[in-house]
Structure formats: structure tokens, C-alpha cells
Amino acid sequence: MKELTARQRQVLLLAANGNTNAAIAAWLGVTPHSVAEILTAAYRRLGASDRAQAVAIALAVGEIGVHQIHIPNPQQEAAA
């Protein structure tokens, strides 16, 4: 397994926090297709077959940290 690139790590972390490809694309100023390509490359590097597995592997091998995952707070989000 190879290390993720900085961009792959960034996009996977945004995905791990529940963002859609379209939302990630808007945030980064790229197309949703570019986001899909970046995630596919990250999956390959991690040996994952989907988003959830890629996040799990990235957490297990230290590519992303558990402290970087936002845990949704329904009460706080309802007030927003």
C-alpha cells in the first residue's frame, strides 16, 4: 500500500466527514468528476473498494486521524 497524496488525503477526509462529491467539488473549486477521480485513486492506493472501506483503512493506517472526523450533533445542526 502506498501513501496517499496530500490531495487524496484532503478529499478523503472531506468525504469521511459526510460530504458528497458535489459538495467537495464546490468547496475545492473543481468538478465532481475530478473528486471522483481523486477518490478512485485513493481507493486504489489504500486497497479499498468503496468510500467507507477507504476511510476505515485510512484511519487504521494513520493516513487520517479520528480527531479529524466531525461527529454530527443533531441539536446543534437543528439550531443552525
Protein Blocks (a to p, Z undefined) as FASTA:
>chain_A
ZZddfklmmmmmmmmnopafklmmmmnopafklmmmmmmmmmmmnopabfklmmmmmmmn
opacfklpccddfklmmmZZ
